[in-house]
Amino acid sequence: MPSPCDPRHAPAGDVAAALMLIDSRLKGIYDGKTGPDPEEQALVDQYIASLGPEGADAVLDGTCTLIYMFMA
C-alpha cells in the first residue's frame, strides 16, 4: 500500500509565485545587499497578504515543490 506521505500525493502549489519570491531574494543576495530592500519587502508583504491563507499555503507548497525538484 502506498504511503500518504509519498511526494506524488503532495499538492504542487503555486510554483510560479514561489519562484518569483525566491528569485527576488536571490537577486538581493547577488547584488550585495546586506538585507532586504524595505520597498521590496513592503511589496512582497502586500502580495502575500493579498493571497489570503489558502494562497499563502499554495506558495509554501510551491516552494516545497521547487526544493523537491532541485533535490531529486
GIKA-V796123 format. One record per helix or strand. SS is the DSSP state (~ for helix, > for strand). FROM is the first residue (numbers start at 0). TO is the last residue. If there is no record, write none. Layout:
ss=SS from=FROM to=TO
ss=SS from=FROM to=TO
This chain:
ss=~ from=6 to=8
ss=~ from=14 to=29
ss=~ from=37 to=70
